[in-house]
Structures are given as C-alpha cells and as structure tokens.
Amino acid sequence: MRKINFAPKKDRKILIGVIGGSEVAEKTAKLAEEVGRRIAEKGYILVCGGMSGVMEFVCKGAKSADGLTIGILPGKDKSEGNPYIDIPIVTAMSHARNAIIVRTADVLIAIGGKYGTLSEIALAKVINKQVIGLGSWNIPGVIKVKTVEEAIEEVEKEVRKLE
C-alpha cells in the first residue's frame, strides 16, 4: 500500500470562493474587482463560477495582483470561461456546479447576486461553510459587511480558524 504525504496545515493553500451575479452594475463590478485584488494580495487562491459579471471582475482583480484563479465552468468547453481564469474546470453541470464551488472553497464571499447566488449560500450553510455577504442576501448565518476591508477581515478570521 502506498503512503500519501499530506502537506502540513500551515502550508495548506487557502481557496476563497466568490459568488455573485452574472450581470452587475458598475458599483458592484468595482467591489468585485477590489475583492479579487485583495484576495490575491493575501496569497489566497480564488475560486468562482468562471463566467461573467461578479465572477469576471473578481478574477480581473485577482490577476491585477498576480493571483491564481480557478473557474468552475457550467458548460462543456473551457473556452467559455472569462479571460482571467487560470485553471478552467469544465463540468457540463450548469447550475449544479454551484455545489462544487461551495465544497472547494474554504470560505465564501457573496457579492450581490440573485437566485443562483442564494443557492450557493444555502449549500454553504448546509455544510457549515462561512459566507460573508457584501451587498448580497441578508439572511441568518451570513456575515453581513459593508466594505471590502470588512469582508477581507472576516475572511482572515475564518482562515485563522482553519489553521
């Protein structure tokens, strides 16, 4: 039997999931871009749905700070992802891919969003993953924040719990 060596927890790569709508207003786009930049600056890996809207702007922000981005794509072709995705993961699962995004992320930030985002929040809460809401759904169990700085502070609190 082959023994598998796992990296110590302190060397563990932290994946921050960002969820949100595929269509966004300019204000939300700017928030998403700033969140992505801050995630990358902290050395975290970004995981999202890989398409347009919040997903594209958060990836754009992460890439501006040399971050690594993973897109869990809904379709059958990796070229469907936004241009800022480093690692496209093709699922051919449409919205069912939301479960993969939630399971993959260590912590999630919801920015804006409609029912797809709500489904991701619900999935996260069912498995006890923390969700931070920035201009998103105001529901019990989601940490509501008003600024990007507050969102990143909450992410760091959750990451410390993982270590």
C-alpha positions in Angstrom: 0.0 0.0 0.0 1.3 3.4 -1.0 1.6 6.1 1.7 0.3 9.6 0.8 2.1 12.5 2.4 -0.1 15.5 3.0 1.3 19.0 3.5 1.2 20.3 7.0 -1.8 22.6 7.7 0.4 25.7 7.8 1.4 25.1 4.2 -2.2 24.5 3.1 -3.4 26.5 0.2 -6.5 28.5 1.1 -9.2 28.8 -1.5 -11.6 31.7 -1.2 -14.8 31.3 -3.2 -16.5 34.4 -4.6 -20.1 34.0 -5.7 -22.4 36.6 -7.3 -24.5 37.5 -10.3 -23.5 37.2 -13.9 -24.9 40.7 -14.6 -23.7 43.6 -12.4 -23.9 47.3 -12.0 -20.7 49.4 -12.2 -20.6 49.8 -8.4 -20.8 46.0 -7.8 -18.2 45.4 -10.5 -15.8 47.7 -8.7 -16.4 46.0 -5.4 -15.8 42.6 -7.0 -12.6 43.7 -8.7 -11.3 45.1 -5.4 -12.2 41.9 -3.5 -10.3 39.9 -6.1 -7.3 42.1 -5.8 -7.3 41.8 -2.0 -7.7 38.0 -2.1 -4.6 37.7 -4.3 -2.6 40.2 -2.2 -3.3 38.0 0.8 -1.9 35.0 -1.1 -5.2 33.1 -1.3 -6.4 31.3 -4.4 -9.7 32.5 -5.9 -12.4 30.0 -6.9 -15.6 31.1 -8.7 -18.0 30.1 -11.4 -15.7 31.4 -14.0 -18.2 33.3 -16.2 -19.2 37.0 -16.5 -20.3 39.6 -14.0 -19.0 39.3 -10.4 -17.0 36.3 -11.5 -15.2 38.1 -14.2 -14.5 41.2 -12.2 -13.2 39.3 -9.2 -10.9 37.4 -11.4 -9.7 40.6 -13.1 -8.9 42.0 -9.7 -7.0 38.9 -8.6 -5.0 38.8 -11.8 -4.0 42.5 -11.3 -2.2 41.3 -8.2 -0.7 38.2 -9.8 -3.3 35.9 -8.1 -4.3 32.4 -9.1 -7.9 31.9 -10.4 -9.9 28.8 -10.7 -13.2 28.8 -12.7 -15.8 26.0 -12.1 -17.5 26.3 -15.5 -21.1 25.4 -16.2 -20.6 24.2 -19.8 -18.7 21.7 -21.8 -15.9 23.9 -23.2 -13.1 25.5 -21.2 -13.0 28.5 -23.6 -16.4 29.6 -22.2 -14.6 31.0 -19.1 -13.8 34.6 -18.7 -10.3 35.7 -19.9 -8.9 36.0 -16.3 -9.3 32.3 -15.5 -6.0 30.4 -15.0 -7.5 27.0 -14.3 -10.8 26.3 -16.0 -12.7 23.2 -14.7 -15.3 22.0 -17.1 -18.3 20.4 -15.5 -21.2 20.4 -18.1 -23.4 20.7 -15.0 -25.0 24.2 -15.4 -26.1 25.5 -12.0 -25.4 22.2 -10.3 -21.7 23.3 -10.5 -22.6 25.6 -7.5 -22.1 22.6 -5.2 -18.5 22.1 -6.5 -17.7 25.8 -5.9 -19.0 25.7 -2.4 -17.3 22.4 -1.5 -14.0 23.6 -3.0 -13.9 27.0 -1.2 -12.7 27.3 2.4 -14.7 30.5 2.9 -17.1 32.3 0.6 -17.8 35.9 -0.2 -21.2 36.7 -1.8 -21.3 39.9 -3.8 -24.7 40.9 -5.0 -26.4 38.1 -6.8 -29.8 36.6 -7.4 -31.2 33.1 -7.0 -28.0 31.3 -8.2 -26.1 33.1 -5.5 -28.8 32.3 -3.0 -28.5 28.6 -3.9 -24.7 28.7 -3.3 -25.3 30.4 0.1 -27.8 27.7 1.1 -25.4 24.9 0.0 -22.6 26.5 2.0 -24.7 26.9 5.2 -25.9 23.3 4.9 -22.3 22.1 5.2 -21.3 24.8 7.7 -19.1 26.9 5.5 -18.9 30.5 6.4 -20.4 33.1 3.9 -19.6 36.8 4.0 -22.2 39.0 2.3 -21.2 42.2 0.6 -24.3 43.8 -0.8 -25.8 40.4 -1.0 -28.7 38.4 0.5 -29.5 39.5 4.1 -30.2 36.1 5.7 -29.4 34.5 9.0 -26.0 32.8 9.1 -24.4 35.1 6.6 -21.9 37.7 8.0 -23.1 40.9 6.6 -20.4 43.5 5.8 -20.4 47.0 4.2 -16.9 47.3 2.8 -14.3 45.3 1.0 -12.0 45.8 4.0 -14.6 44.3 6.4 -15.0 41.4 4.0 -11.3 40.6 4.0 -11.1 41.0 7.8 -13.9 38.4 8.1 -12.1 36.1 5.6 -8.9 36.3 7.7 -10.8 35.5 10.9 -12.2 32.3 9.2 -8.8 31.3 7.8 -7.3 31.5 11.3 -9.9 29.1 12.4 -8.8 26.6 9.7 -5.1 26.7 10.8 
